[in-house]
Structures are given as structure tokens and as C-alpha cells.
Amino acid sequence: MKKTPSSQLELFFRDFAQLHYKKGETILRAEDTPTGVYFLSKGFVRLYAVSQKGEELTLIIFKSGDFFPVMWAVNNARTNYYLETMTNVDLWRVPQDKFLVFIKSNPEVFFELTSKILVRFGGLLKRMEYLVFGNAYAKVASIITICAERFGRREKGKVIIEVPLTHSDLASMVGVTRETASIEIKKIEKKGLIGHQGRLIVVKNLKGLRKESLLES
């Protein structure tokens, strides 16, 4: 059976160094030169920026099957962002030169990676819209909807977001304070749209939540 581009990429990375990080550890700091390209096999990692005032803005949450840092890997762009684990993670690291040789010699894998990058870019454009437009309530409803669609597992008519998101995490994804995020989350809970299962957010009514967000056209 022919291997899929995703499985080819994972098999390639598995020939190199495997690393383990605990929740809350920093993988890469802004301005650091990466020591290789990482492939995430288990867990969640966030990429975020820090303002001059010390405010954090989460730009991307990586999940199993993702790789980073993309811009540095492909064109040596300077990294201005932080990478921090949101859970315990397992990943592989490969030297940049070997990664480039591999994707150049495997066009199907390169196409798969390009597709993933474009999907992320589309997501960032959408988030830029609601960072500028809409009130805090709609912003919080939007990011929970997006997380449910990207990280959710359907179970008995509900969607369980498998990445543990705190109020601070959600706040840093939409550019509001933690206190503001908490207030808006309570409003959404009172409408019966979301709940919790341990440390995980459960979306009880995804269609209803989407209607509360900026995503409903």
C-alpha cells in the first residue's frame, strides 16, 4: 500500500532525535536560532507573540501531525515568536538541511505541507477579522467555535475540545484580558452552549455557538 504524504513525513522524522517536553515548557524563544525543524507527534504547542507591555497573543496552536517553525525551515526567516507546550508533548527534531532535501525530493509531501500552511494562513486571516471587528463576546464565541472545529471530538451530539484551554489561553487568542474572557465565557455558559468536562471545554450546541460568533455569514 502506498504511503500517504503525512505518513512519509512522520517516518522521515522518526529517524532523528526524539524529544519530550512537559506542560508549560518553552521550546523556542523569540530571536533564538532554531536547532532544527520539529514534528509534533503528541500533545499541543502554542506559538505566541509578546508585546512591549508584556501582553501575549497566541497566533497558532499546533496539534499532532504539525511541524514548525515553518518560515525558518523554508527560507531562514528570523523567528520573532515563542513556542510553548500546552500539554506534555512528544516530538522529533531534524536538521534544517536534511528537512529541505527531503521535501524537495518528495513533491507530494511538499504539496501536503503547503496545503497545511495555507489552511493556517486562512485561519489567521479570519482571526484578524474578529480582532478588529466585533465585541468581546463575539470574539470569545468565535475562538471557541474555531477550536471546536479544529480540535474537537464529537461525542453524543456534543463536541469536546481536546486541548485544555484556560480562560487566559482564550483571552490571549483574541486580544482581551483574562477577566473579560471569563465574563464572556460565563455568558456563553448561561445560554447552555458550552460546559466543561474536567479541564476540557464541551460545546453542547455548535450550531448555536456559531450563530453567536463572527463566523456566521
N, C-alpha and C positions, 0 to 999 in steps of 0.2 A: 504494500500500500504506500502510495506517495505521501511523503511528509508535508504537512501544511507549513506555510511560511513561519507561523508562530512557533510551531514545534521545532523547526530548523533553527530558529533564533535561540530558543531555550537550550537546545542540545549544544549549540556553539558556546554559549556562556558557561555551561556546566563543565567545560574543560579547564576553566580558570578558577581563580580564588573565590571560595565561598566565605561570606561574612555574615555575622549575626549582630544585630543591634537590639537593645532593649527600648521599651517605650520612652519617648522623651529625649532620646539621644540625638545629637547633631551629626549628620553625615557629612555635610559640606557647609562652610560659612561663606558669606559674600566676600568676594575678592580672593578667596582661596583658589589655587590652581588644582583642578580635579586630578586624582591619581589614576583615573580610568573611567570607563563607561559602566554604569550599574544596570543590572537586570533584576527587577523585583519579583521574587518567586512566592513570597508570603508576607502578608501584612499591608499596612498603609503608610505612606510617606507624604508629607505636605511640603510644597515649595512656597516660600513666602518672602515678602519684602518688608523692610523696616524703614519707617520714615525718620527724618531728623529728630522728631519728637518722641521716637521710640514706639510709635504705633505700628502694629503688624497688620499686613494684608495678605491673606492666603490666596494664592493665584491658582494653584493646581493641587489636587490630591491624587497621588499615584496609587494604583492598586496592582495586584498580582498580574504579571504579564507586561507591565510597562517598563520603560528604560529611561535613563536620564544620566547626566544633563544633555539635552538634545542639541542646543545651539553650540555648545563647546565641542561635543562629539563630532559634529559635521563640519563646522567652519572655525573652530578655535575661538569662538566669541567669549569674551570675558564674562564670568559668572557674577552677577550682582544680587543673587538671591541665596537664601538659606534653604537647606534640606533637613527636615527633622522628622523623626519617626513618630507616628501617632499610635502605634502598637508595637509589640515585638515584631521584628522583621528578619527575613532571610533574603539574602541577595547574592548575586555573583558580580565580580568586577573583572573587566577585561581591558588590557591596554588599548588606548585610542587607535594606534596604528593598525593593530590586528582587527579591531572592530571595523575600521574603514575598508580594509582589504576584503573582509568577509561580505559586507553589504554590497560592495562594488562588483564582486564576483557572483552574487546571488540576487539578480534583479527582482525576483518575486518577493524576496524578503525586504528589499529596499522599497518596493511598492507598498507592502504592508505597513512598513514604518512610516512612510509618507502619509498614508491614509490615516494612521493614528494621530500624527501631528496635525493634520487638517481638522480632524474631529476636535482636538483640544483647542485649536485656534478658533473654531466656530463657537465653542463653549465660552472662551474668553470674550469674544465679541458680544455674545448675549449678556454676559455678566457686566460688561462695560455699560451696556444699555441701562440696566437697572441700578448700577452705581450712580448714574447721572439722573435717571428718571425715577419717579415713584417715591412713595413714602417708606418709612422703616418697616411697616407691617408687610407691604407688598414685597419688599426686598427679602425679608426673612422667609416669607411663604415661598418665594421663588427659589431660594437656595435649598430649602428643604425638598422642594419638588425635584430639583435637578439632582440632588444627592440620592433621592429615592429611585430616580430613573437610572442613574449611573451605578449605584452601589447597592440597590435594593434586591431583596429576595422575597418573592411572592409566597404567601402562606395563608391559606384560608381567607382569601379575599382582602388581605392586608399586605402591606409592603414593609419589611423590616430592613432598615438601613444598616448594613453590616459593619460600617466603620463607626466606632464610638465617637460621637460628636458632642462636645460640651457647648454650653452657651457661648463661651469665649471663642471656640472654633468657628461657630456660625457667625458671630459678630465680626471676626477677622476676615470672613469671606465676602462680606457685603459692606464693610466700611462703617459700621456703627459701634457704639460702646457695648460692653457686655451687659450693662444694666438695661440698655434699650432693647437688646436682643431678648433678654429674659422677659421683659414686659410683653413684647410682641409674641413670643412663644406661648406665654400663658393665654393670650387672646386666642391663638390658634387651637390650643388645647381645649379651651372652654367651648369652642364650636364643635368639638368632637372629631376634629380632622386628624389629630395626631395623639399619640400616647407614648408610653415607654415600656420597654421590656428589659429590665436590668439597666444597663448603661446605653442601650440602643434605642434610637427613636423608631417608633412604629407609626407608619402612615395608615390611618384607618380608612381614609377616603381620598385616594389620589386624584380622582377627577374633581372632587370638591376643592381640594387644596390648590390644584392648578388654576381653578377659577378665581381663587383669592390672590393669585400671583400676577406677575407682569408677563407671564408666558402665554396666557390665554389670549388668542387673537380675536 
